[in-house]
Amino acid sequence: MYVITVVPFSKIPFPAPQTLDYFCNQIVEVGGIVEILISSRKLLGIAVSCSRISDQKIRIKKSPYKLKPIQRVINAQCVYPRQYIKLALWTSMYYYSPTGLIAKTLFPQFFSKPTIKFLKEISEIKPAPDETEINHEKGGVPVLARGNIAQQISYFSKNIDKAIKNKKSVLFIVPEIYKIDYYITKIPLLRKAAMVTGKLTAKEQYEIWKVSISNKSVLIIGTRAALSMHIKNLGLIILDEEESPYHKSFDQQPYINTKNLAIKLAELSRSKIILGSYVPSIESAWQAKNGEFTKAALRIPRAKSGQNRQIRLVDMRQELKNGNYSIFSMELQKKLTSTIQNGEQAILFINRKGLSTGLLCRDCGHIVKCPNCDVPMTYYRTHPAQNNLYKLACHHCALSKNPPTVCPKCQSYRIKFIGTGTQRVKDELEKFCARNKLKCSMSIIDTLHTQGWEEQQDKFDLFRQKKISVLIGTQLMLKTGILPKCRLCAAITIDPMLAIPDFRMSERIFGIIRKLMENSSSEILIQTYNPESYSLKNILESFGKQNSFETFSEKELEMRKVLSLPPFSNIIKISYSHPNPQKAEGEAKVLLNKLKLQAENCRIPAVDYDILGPAPAFVSRQKNRYIWHIMIKSKIQNLILRNKLLRVVPSGWKIDIDPIEIL
C-alpha cells in the first residue's frame, strides 16, 4: 500500500491543509492523475508525492484526519511535466493562494470539469519526461530587451528563429489580446503559432493542450492564459511589455503576476526568457543594474540634441490670468490651428471619460456622489449621436441615473459641471473648429466609445488613412506600435494622475509621456495647473537628459530606497470590506494586533518588516461596503516564515502580494 499526496482541482481556503493524503494499492508517479472524493464531490487531483505506507506510519497516527482511499487512478504515469507542478506549488506559496485554486488557474479548465471522453484520453497519454534532467542548457536568467518596437521585433524574430532551428518550443506572452494579431503580422514565424486566450472554449483549449504536450516543438502565443499550456521541450519564453499592469490579475483570485511566473518557469525548465519593453519597470531596471537580469545588445534610443525643447509645459493658471478659460491653452490653440490647416494630424490625451468628472452646486458646495460609493458621479453623454441624452454614472458600481436639474441638497439652480473628460474635449474642439472655420474630423477612443479591440482597430485604421485628423483618448489609445507619427501630441491635463497618492504614479506618467513622444514627429504639450509638482519636474528634467530613462529611474530608486518601497521590499496589501463602517474599522484594528503578535511569536526581525495602517481605502466605500487596508513592507526572504505571519489573516480578507496599486 502507498500514501499518495494529492493537490485537488478545488479551492481549499486557508488555513486548512492544501494537499490531501490518500492510500492506494499501486504506485502513482508525481504528475499522475487520480480521482478523489471530498465530502460527496468527485474531483480530479494531481499526485505530488508517493511513498510506502510503512514509511508514513508515525505521520498517519498523528494526523487528525482519517486516511481515505483513492477513488480510482486515471493515469498512474506522469501526465504533467514536473516543472509545471513545481511552478504551481511555488506560485501558491509566493502569492499565499490556495494550491487547488492555482492548479485550476495554471492547468487547462477541462481538468476542473472533466468529461468521460476526456478521462479516457487522459488515461492513454504517454508519460511526460523530466525536462530539467534532459535539458542541460543554462537558462532562466531573464534578458531585458529594451528598445523601440522595431528593435524588439527584430530581436524577438532572431531568437524565435534560433529556437525553431534547435527544435525547441516557444512561448510568447502578450499583455493584451490585440498584440497577438499585431505580432503575427510583424513576425512571419508566428503565423503557424497556436493562439491561447481566456476566450477559448474548454474544447479548443484541450485541443491545443494535446498538441503542446505531445509535439517536440510548438509555437504558442497568447495572454497569461497561455501558461496553462504545458509545453514540451520549452526553449524560449518571450514576455512582451514586461511593465504592463495587464500581466497582473487584480480583479479575481488568484492575484498572480504573469511576469514572475514566466521567470520562474524559465528557471525550472532551463529555458531562455526575454522581457521586452520600451520603458521598463523600475524593478526591472534595478535588477538589470544589479546583474539579476542581463541586457540585450540593442541600441537604446537616445534623446536627440535639444529634445527637451520638444516637450513644452503649459501653466494653465497663467492662461486664466490672461483671460483664457478654455481647456485649450493659447499655445495649444495655435498648434491645433496650424496642424489642421496643413492637413496634418494630432493626438489629444486625457485620462478621463465622459463630459465632466463631477457636478457641483455653486451655492452650498454639494457634489453629487454615488449613493453606493464614496466617489463623485461622472457626467457623460450616453449616445454621441443624440446630443440631448445625458447621464450620471459611477465607474465603481456601474450605477447610472439622470442628472438633477437642481441641487439635491439646497434646491439651487446654480449647478456647475466640473472637470474634463474625453467627450468634453471633443465638444470644445468642435466649437473651436467652428469658430475658426476649420474642417476637422475627430474621434474618441476610450472604454465608453470603443467596446472592444475590433472597434479600436477600425478607428486606428481610419487615423492611419488620415480620415481622422484628431484622435482623442485615454491610455486605451496609447497602443505601442499601433499609432503612426503625427505632428502634434498633447496632454489636455495631467493633474488628476498627479493627485493620486500611489508610489508608482510617477512611473506611469513617465511611460505615458514616453509613448506620446513615440507618436510625435515634432511637438508635445503638457498642460497643468500644478507645474511645481516634484514628480512632474523630475519627469521633465529626465527627458531633458541624454539617457532619460536612466536619469528618471535613478531618482525614483533613490526615493524608493529611503521609503523602503519596491524593489527594496515587497508590498503585501491586506484588505477587508463590510457594510458596517464600525465593523470594518474594528476588524482591521484587531488584525493589526494579531499581525504584530504573530511577528513576535515567529521571531521575525523588526528590520525585515513594517506594518502600516489600518487605514481606509482611497475610495473608502464601494458598492455599499467600507474598505480598510493594512500594508506590510516585507523584506522576509523565507516564504515559509512570511506565510506564517499571514496565517493569522482570517477568511474574508483579500491578500494581494506585489499589488499594482496600493489605494
N, C-alpha and C positions, 0 to 999 in steps of 0.2 A: 504494500500500500504506500501511497505517496501523498504528501501535502502540497497542494497547488495554491500559490498566491495569485489572486486574480484582481485586475482592475476592471470593474463593470462599466458598461456604457450607460451610466446613470449618475446623476449628481448626488453625492453624499455630503451633506453640509458638515462643516467643521463644528465641533472638534472630534466628531466620530472618525474612526479609522478609515483611511482612504483605500486601502487594499483589504480584500477578504480572503480568508483561508478556507479551502475545501479539501476533502480527501478524495482520492481517485485510485483505481486499481491499475492504472497504466501511467507511464511517463508521458508528460506533456512538455514539450520544449518551450523555452522562452520565446514568446511571439505566437504560440499556438492559440487557437480559438476554441472556447468552451461555452456551453450553455449552463447558466446557473439560475438558482431560484432565490429571489429576495422578496420576503413576505410571500405574496401569492403571484408575483410577477416573474415571468421567464425572460431573462436578458442574456445577451452575449457578453463575453468578457475576454480580456487578453491575459494570458498567463505571463507573469513577470518573474516567477521562480518556481522551481520544482525540487523537492527533497524527500528523502525516505522518511516515513512516519516515525521510524525508530530514532532518527536524529532530532526529532522535534518533540519528544515526549514531555520534557520539562516545560517547554513553552505552551504546549496544549493543556497541561494540567493547570497552569497559572492563568490561562485565558478565561475571561468571564463568559465567553460565548461557547455554545456547543458546536462542535465541528460537524458540518453537513456534507453530504456527498455532492459531487458534480452531477448535474442532470444528464449531460452527455458531452462527449468530446466531438466537436465538429471537425477539427483538424489538429492532430497532435504535433504536427511539424511546425516549424517557424514560418508563419504566413507573413508576419510583419518584419521588415528589416529592423535589426536591433537598434540601429541609430535613431530610428523614429520612436521606438519605445523609450530610449534614454532621453530623447528630446521631450516627450510628453511628461516624463517624471520630473525632469529639470524645470520645465515650464510651470508645472503645478507647484513646485517648491519655490521658485523665484517669485511668481506672482501670487503666492499664497491663495491658490484657487483649487477647488475640489478636483482631484485627479480624474474622476469619471467625467466631469464636465470638460476638462481639457481633452480627454480621449474623444468625446463626441465632437469637439471642435476641430481637432487635428487629424481625425480619421474620417473617411467618407461617410455621408449621412445614412447610407443604407445599412451600416452596422448597427445603428440605433433602432431601425425598423426593418429587420430582415424578412425577406420572402422565402418561400420554400425553394424556389429556383435558385436564389442567391446562396442559400445554405448548401445546396447540392454542389454548386460550382466552387464554393469556398473549400469544401471538403476534398476537392480534387486538385487544388492549387499546389504546385511544387514548392518545396521549402526555399525560403529566401536566404542567400548566403550572408555571412557576417562580413560586410564590405570593409569594415575597419581593419580586418585582418588581411583582406585581399589587396586593398589599396594602400600601398606603402609610400605614396607621394606625400610630400609635405603640403598641407593646406590649412585652411581655417583662419589664416591671418588676413583680415579684411584689407582690400585695396581701395583707397579713396580716390575715385576718378573725378576730379573737379575740373570742369571746363564748360564751354558753351555747348549747346545741344548738338551742333555739327561734330565737335570734337568727341563728345561722348558716344554718338552713333558710330563713328569710325572706330573708336576703341572697343565698343561692345561687339561690333562686327568681326574684328580681328580675333577676339577671344572666343567668340562662338564658333567661328570657322576652325580655329585650332582645336577646340573641344570635339567638334564633329569628326575632324581628321583623326583624332586619337580615340575615336569610338566611345566618347563619353557623353553622358546625358547632360542637358542644360535646363535649368530652371530660371525663368525670367519673371520677376515680380514687379508689378507696377502699382502705384497708389490708387489710381482711378481707372475705370473701365475704358475711357476714351483713349488712354495711352496704348491699349492693346492694338487697336486699328492703326494708330499713328506709327508704332514701331514696326508692325507688319509691312506697312507701306514703305518705310525708310530702310528696313533691313530685309532684303530678299530671302535670306536664310531662314527667317522666321515664318515664311508663308506656309510651311508644312507643319508648323507647331500646333499642338492642341491648345485650345483656349479654355481656361478654367476661371469661372467667376461664381459668385454666390447665387447667380440667377439660374444655374444649371439645375435640371431635374435630377432626382436620385438615379434614374436610369442612365442619363447622359454622363453623370459623374462616374458611375460604375464602369461604363464602357471605357472611359479614359483611364481609370484606375487599373483596369485589367491590362491595358497596353503598357502602362508605366511600370508595372511590377514584372512583366514578362519579357519586354524588349531590353536588349543590352544598351541601346542608345535611343533616347527620345528627347524631343524638344517640347517644353511646356511653357506657355506664357499666360499670366493671369494676375489677379489681385491676390490678397492674402489667402483666399480660398485654395490657391494652388499648393499651399503647404500640406493639404490633405492627400495629395497625390504622392504615393510612396515610390519615389523614382529610383530605379535600379541603376547602379553604376554612375552615380551622380559625380560629375567632374567640374561643373561650373554653376555658380549661383550669381545672378545679377539682380541687384535691388535698385530700382530707379527712384530718383528723388528721395534719398535716404532721410532728408529732413522733413518730409511731408507729414503733417498730423494725421493724414488718412491711413497711415500704416498702423495707427493705434486704434484699438477698439475701445471706445469710450461710452457708447450708448447701450451696450448689452454685455453681459458676462460671457466668457472671461475677459478681463480688461488687459489684453496682451498686446505687445508691440511686435509687428512682423519683422522689424529690423533686428531686434535682439534674437528672435527665433531663427532667422536666417543665418545670423552669425554663429549661433550655437550649432545649427545643423551642419554648417560648413566645417566647424571644428570636429564634430562627431564623424562626419563622412570623409574627412580629409580632402575636401574639395576646395577649389579656389572660389572666393567671393569678392565681387566688385560692388562697391557702393557708389552709384552715380549721383552727382549733384552739381548744380550751378552755383548755389550758395549753401554750403554745408551747415549742419547744425553746430552750435558752439561746442557741444560734447564731442562731436567727431573731429572738429578742429583741434581740440585738446588732445584727443587720443592719437591723432596723426603727429602732433608736435612731440608727444612723449614716446613715440615709436610703437604704440599698440596697434596702429594702422600703418600700412605703407602707402606711399603716394604714387599714383600712376604718373608716368612720364608724359604728361600733357602740358602743352604750352598754355599757362594760365593767362586769360585775357587781362591785360593791364590797362589802366586808365591812360588815355592819351593826354598829352600836354594841354593844360588849360581846361580839362574836362570838368573841373569844379565850377567853372562859369556856366556850364550847361544846365546845372541844377540850380534853379532860382527859387529862393524862399520869399514868399509874399506875405507881408504883415497885414492881415485883414483889419486890424484895429486902425491902422493908418488910412485904410480905404474908407472906414466910417467917418473919420475926422475930415476927410476930403469930400464927404457928401455922397459917397458911393455905397448904397445899401443893397446892391445886387450880390448874389452869391458868386458872381464872377468879378474878379479884380479888374482894374483898368488895363493892366498888362495882359491878363488872360483874354480880355475882350479884343485887344489889338491883335494878339496872336491868332485867335479864332477867326477874326475877320480876314486876316492875311491868308491863313490856311485855306479857308473855304473859297475865297476869291481866286486863289491859284489852283483850285481843283485838287488840293491835297487832303489828307485825312488826319483825324485827331482821335485820341483816346482820353476819356474823362473818367477818372476813378473816384468812387466814393463807397465807403464800406457800410452803407445803409440802404435798405429798400424803402419803397413807398414814397409818399409825398412829403410827410413830416414825421419826425420821431416823437412828437408829443403834442398835446392840446392843453393850453394854459389859459386860465382866467386872469385877465389883467387887473381885475378889481380885488379879488381875495387871494390870488396866487395859487388857486387849486389846480392840480394837474390830474387829468383823467387817467386813473390807473386800472389795471386789470383786477377784477374782483377776486380772482383766484391766485394771482401772482403779485409780488411787490415790484412791479415794473410799469412805466408809462405805456399806454397802448399806442401803436403805430397807426398813423393816418395814411390811407392809401386808396387808390382808385382800383376797383376790382377788375373792371374790363376797360382796357385802354381805349377801345373804340367807343365806349359810352362815357362821355365826359361828365355825366351827372350822377354817376353811381359811385358813392364813396363809402368806406367802411373804416372802423377802428378795429385793429387786430392785435392779439397777443401772440408773439412768436414762441412762447414757452408752453402754453396750454392749448393753442390754436383757437381760442375764443374769438369770435367775430361779432360785432354789433354796429348799429347805425350810430354815427357821431351825434352828440347832443347839439341842439340849437341854442341852448342857454347853459350857463354854468350849473352843474348838478348841485353845487353847494350853496351858492348865493343867488342863483337865478339871473345873473348878469348876462347881457348880450355881448359883452366885450370879451369874446373868445379869440385867442390867437393860436395859430399853429406854429410850433417852434421846431427847429432842427431841419435837416435837409436829407432827402433820400434820392434814389435814382429817378423816380417819377418827377420830382420837383426840378431836378437838373434838366431833364428833357423839356419840361414845360417852360422853364426860364430860357433855355436855348432856343426854343421855337419863337418865343416873344422877341428875343434878341435878334434872331434872323429876320423876323418880320419887320422890326423897326429899321434895320439896316438894309432891307431888301436883298437878303442873301438867300440863295437857293441851296438848301442843305437837307440831305436825307440822314436820318439818325435812328438808332435802335438801342434797346436796353438788354443787357444780359445779367440776370440775377435769378434766384430761385422762384421769384414771382412771375417772371415773364418767359422763362425757359424751363420747362418741366423736366427735361432730360437732355442727354447728350445729342440726340438727333436734332432737336430744336436749336441747341447751341451751335452745332456744326453748320446748320443752314445759315445762321447769321454770320458765322466766321467766313463761310464761303462767299456770301454777299459782300463782306468787308474786303476780302482779298480781291474780288472782282471790281472793287471800287463803286459798287452800287449803294454802299452805305458810306457817308462821309465822316460821321462822328459816331463812335461807339461808346456808350455809357454803361458802366457796370461796377459790380463788386469784385471781390477776389475771384469769383467764379469766372470772370472774364480773362484773368491773367494766366492763361494756359501756356506752359513752356513749349516753345517751338511752333505754336499754332498761329499766332498773330503775325502779320507782316510788319515791316518797319513803316512808321508813319511820321509825319512832320512834327506833330505836337503831342505830348503826353502831359497830363496834368492831374494832380490830386486835388479835388474840389475842397476837401478839408481832411486833415489827418488827425484833428483834435480828439474825436471820440476814441480812437485807439490809444492816444497818449494818456487818456484819462483812466484807462483800465489798469488796475494795480496788480499786474502779473509780471513776474520777473522775465518771462520770455517775450514780452510785448516789443521791446526794442529790437530783438532779433527778427520778429515778424515784420515790423515796419521796414527794417533794412532790406529784407527779402522782397517786399512789395516795391520799394523804390528801385531795387536792382532789376526787377522784372520790367518796370516802366522804362528804365534805361535800355534794356534789351530791345524793347519795341520802339524806341525813339531814334530817329535819324538825326535829330538836331537838339530840341529843347525839352526840358522838363520843368514844370512849375509845381511847387508845393505851397498851397495856401494854408495859413494857420492863424489863429488868434493867440497862440502861445509860442512865439518864436524864441523865448528864453528857456524853453524846456531843455533840461540837461540831456535827456535821451535824444531829442531831435538834433541838438547841437553836436552831440557825439557822433550821430549817424552822418550828418552832413560834412563834418570835419573829416571823417573817414573817407568819404567819397572824394574829398579834395586831395587825398594822398595817392601815390602810385599803386600801392598794394592796399586797396580799400578794405577788402575783407579781413586781411591780416591785421590792419590797424584797428578795425572795429572789434574783432574777436579778442585782441589783446586787452582792450579797455574793458570789455564785457567780462573776461576771465578775471581781471583784477577785482572788479566789483563782486563777482560771484564768490571768489575766494574769501574775501572779507566777510561776506554774509553766509558762508558755508552752504552755497547753493550748487546744484549740479553743474559741472561734473565732480565737484569736491564733496558731494554727498548724494544719497538717494532720497528722493522725497516720497513719503508714504502719506496719502490723503485718506483719512477715515471720516466717513460722512454718515449722518443719521437724520432722518426726517420723520415728522409726526404732525398730525393735525392740531395738536395742542402745543402752543409755544412754550409753556412752562415745562411740559413733559419732555420736549426736545432738548431744552437747555439743561434740565435736570439730569437726563440720561448722559449727556455729553460730559457734565462735570463728574458724574460717577465713574465713567470710563477713564477720564483723565487720572483720577486717583488710583484706579486699578492698574493702569499702564505704568505709573511711577512705582507702585509697589512691586509689580512683576519685574520691572527692570532691576530693582534692588535684589529681589529674590534670585534672579538669574545671574547676578553679579556682572552686569554689563557695565563697563567703564563709562563714567559720565561724559568723557570726551568723545565717545562713539555715538551718542545720540542727543537730540534736543527735541523735546516735545513742546509744541506751540499750540495755544488755544486752551479751551474750546472757544470758537467764535462763530457768529452767524455767517452764512454764505454771502457772497457779493449780492446775489438776488436771494434774499433771506426767506422768501416764501414763493413756492412754485406749486401749482396745481393744488392749492389749499393745504400744503404741507410745509412746515417750518424746518429749514435745513441748517444744521450745525456741523462744523468741521473741526477735526483735530489733525494737526500736521506733525509728522515726525521727520526730522532731518537725520537720516541714518548713515553712519559710517561702519556699520557692523558687517564684516566680511563673511562671517559664518552664517549661512542661511538658516541652518537649524536653530541657532541661537536667536536670530532675528525673529523667526517664526514662533519661537516660544514666547516672545514678547507679544506677538499679535494674537496668541491663543486666547487671551482674556477678552478679545473683542466679541461681543455677543452676536447671535444671529440677528438679521435685520439691519445690520450696518454694512456699508459699502466700503471695501478696502481697495484702493487704487494705487498700485506700485508704479512709480515714474509717471504721474499724470501729465497730460499735455498742457493742462491749465490748473491753477490752484484755487480758482474762485468758487 
